């Protein structure tokens, strides 16, 4: 029987290392709590992630990074949140971190295929 594939399970395992690689000096740790609290808020972006060739769990981690981490939060509050700003920031993160994003996309693909993390 195939194991249940969950973006929550994937993010529980990978969010800290993913954020550490992308946020670098702005990484403060303790992001695991974000997964259960906010992992459900990005279902409406699923098709947008897919159109950008970003796996769902990876897109959710990037989206949560934009909205909930200190590095982006000040700008988020300044813009009073616009979708244009959000997607521009999303695309910038992906472009600047393409190797990291590609590696985690592959990890998600492997997880989906095998059910193993």
Residue pairs with C-beta under 8 A, 6 or more apart in sequence:
2 115
3 115
3 116
4 115
5 111
5 112
5 115
7 39
7 56
7 57
7 60
8 35
8 36
8 39
9 117
10 57
10 107
10 108
10 111
10 117
11 35
11 39
11 57
11 60
11 61
12 32
12 35
13 117
14 57
14 61
14 104
14 107
15 31
15 32
15 34
15 35
15 61
15 64
16 29
16 31
16 32
18 58
18 61
18 100
18 104
19 27
19 31
19 61
19 65
19 69
20 27
20 29
21 97
21 100
22 65
22 93
22 97
22 100
23 65
23 69
23 71
26 69
26 70
26 71
28 70
31 64
31 69
34 64
34 68
38 64
38 67
38 68
39 60
39 64
41 63
42 59
42 60
42 63
42 64
45 59
45 60
45 63
46 56
46 59
48 59
48 87
49 55
49 56
49 58
49 59
49 60
50 56
52 59
52 90
52 91
52 94
53 105
54 62
54 94
54 101
54 105
55 104
55 105
55 108
55 109
56 108
57 104
57 108
58 101
58 104
58 105
58 108
59 90
61 104
62 90
62 93
62 94
62 101
63 86
63 90
65 71
65 72
65 93
66 72
66 76
66 86
66 89
66 90
66 93
67 73
67 76
67 86
72 89
75 85
75 89
76 85
79 85
93 101
94 101
110 116
111 117
